Amino acid sequence: MKVIGSVPEGLEKCLAKEIVDLGGFNIDTYKRSVSFECDYATFYRIHFFSRVAFRFYREIARFPCHDRSSLYEGVRESFNWLQWLPSEKTFNIKVTGKTSSLSHSHFTALEIKNSITDLQRSVWNKRSNISLDNPDLVIHLHLNNDLAVLSLQSSVNSLHKRGYRPAVGNAPLKENLASGLLKITEWNGTKPLIDLMCGSGTFLIEAINQSLKVPLKSQKRYLFENWFDFKKDIFLDERNKATKKVVTFANLPKVIGCEINKDVCHQAKVNFSMAGLENYIELLNDDFTKIQFKSSEGLILCNPPYGKKLGDENELIDLYMRMGEFLKKKFSGWEFWLLSGNRRLTKHLKMKSSLKIPVSNGGIDCRWIKYLIR
């Protein structure tokens, strides 16, 4: 099957590598998405082990589309709806993109619905209902340059929701973004890891689970289980392999999270417990300058306030200056990776970067910056 994976901007190459490692082929990367081909086993497997993707969509058809008529006919003729969507099953429609004459997503979705239900009525004299909350099938249409691409969404919820984070701070880092940024650092669980301002703990949880190849928590229901060609035996085999994987925490290096806010620190503690990692992460409810640790090498992470969602920019200058001074004094020889959404603040670290990678964090244009601490 041909599949499209959606991904945070800047992490397309990370998802492409994940897909190759999990068995996908014919990979192409685009802005915020990766297309590939795979067999059924690989398709099910990626839902247990892709740590970077938001969602996956199975492409089912593409056709020229420039107006209402070509949309209606293209949807009707391009796929075997009568086989895949019996009248007792519900569906929902998502639309992205537009053409010159199809610029309103609600109108486009309505026309898709009409095309499918008119076909059902003409054959069975009855039709499927739309369900907004619990559909059996989610149909996705993307319009671009007078081309329509029809896909089926594979999961109800976004895969970035891991199930370990009921408690989050005011500006949470999405789990899949954290995982992708960690992949870029190439931390593999052999060196110490410190998060200077760990917030709700996402970086540290993702780091450990990723290095130990812990599978994602299985969702209660995948939409692909409702598909006409769902291979239950293959799916169960892949799920069993994932859930029976032996995970050992015995050889983990020192992992430390620091969070000065008492309430946010408590949130992190809850999340570590939900993830089963409360015994493997040392959590400090204090300023990062109180961290005491002796090692000649390791990795330090930080997603500090940018002065946009959190904090006043002028007040944050002192924070960045203290951070730079602290790192140079206490952690010479370590790597430091900073997620920066404000380059005016970053310069107050007074440190020379060796790599800057553009990424998007919650719609904010950011840089994932590497420093070698001297």
Buried (B, 14 or more C-beta within 10 A) or exposed (E): BBBBBBBBBBBBBBBBBBBEEBBBEEBEBEEBBBBBBBBBBBBBBBBBBBBBBBBBBBBBBBBEBBEBEBBBEBBBEBBEBBEBBBBEBBBBBBBEBBBEEBEEBEEBBEBBBBBBBEBBEEEEEEBBEEBEEEBBBBBBBBBEEBBBBBBBBBBBBBBBBBBBBEBBBEBBBBBBBBBBBBBBBEBEBEBBBBBBBBBBBBBBBBBBBBBBEBBBBEBEEBBBEBBEEBBEEBBEBBBEBBEEEEEEEEEBBBBBBBBBBEEBBBBBBBBBEBBBBEEBBBBBBEBBBEBEBEEEEBBBBBBBBBBEBEBEEEEBBEBBBBBBBBBBEBBEEBBBBBBBBBEEBBEBBEBEBEEBBEBBBBEBEBBBBBBBBE
